[in-house]
Amino acid sequence: SSGINAEYGMGSDIDLKALHGWGKSTKATETAYQENQNIAGNMESYSLSNRYLGCYSSDFSSGLLRNTPLFDVILTDPPYGIREASLKVNKDVKNSQFSLSEQFLELLNFAATHLVIGGRLAYWLPIIRDLYQGEVSLPQHPAFKLIHNCEQVFSRKSSRRLVVMLKTRERNEGENSFVVGDSSSHGQYRHLYFAKN
């Protein structure tokens, strides 16, 4: 979407196979990725290769990028732990479990560091609908203002919310994201999603 608006785009994922289209496909109807079934191929299919900066394997907590504002927009749909695991790269360069709440808190910290002032963070947050208490259930950060919070219903039990935040100022040293209310609506999403009833 950034390339269509004459912006430059780049991507990241913890899974190099998904980034480059190597190995077994995640689609149930396909056994392997098809040729050009990757980020670069997708950009090429829209004639936007000249707007594609590349991709890298990382997670929000890895510190791979320098700590300075680099991006105007961050768009993401992090894994919920249903089809793919919520993982992070630890110091031993192995993947380890990443709780869903921790993942979204790290996302806001990453965005507070790497977005320019006036930049936007847009992400999907999965929730258990009965436990959701409104905006107090959402991850927050002092450098951001919530501007959109829209629901896409999956079932009576679960949905996801499209959360869009505006960066209003630079992140202060030692300042971190937090959840004011109960985070169990998303923090325990995978466990409650598979629970009976």
Salt bridges, closest charged atoms under 4 A:
ASP77 OD2 - ARG160 NH1 3.33
GLU102 OE2 - LYS88 NZ 3.06
GLU151 OE2 - ARG129 NE 2.87
GLU151 OE2 - ARG161 NH1 3.90
GLU170 OE1 - LYS167 NZ 3.04
GLU175 OE2 - ARG169 NH2 2.68
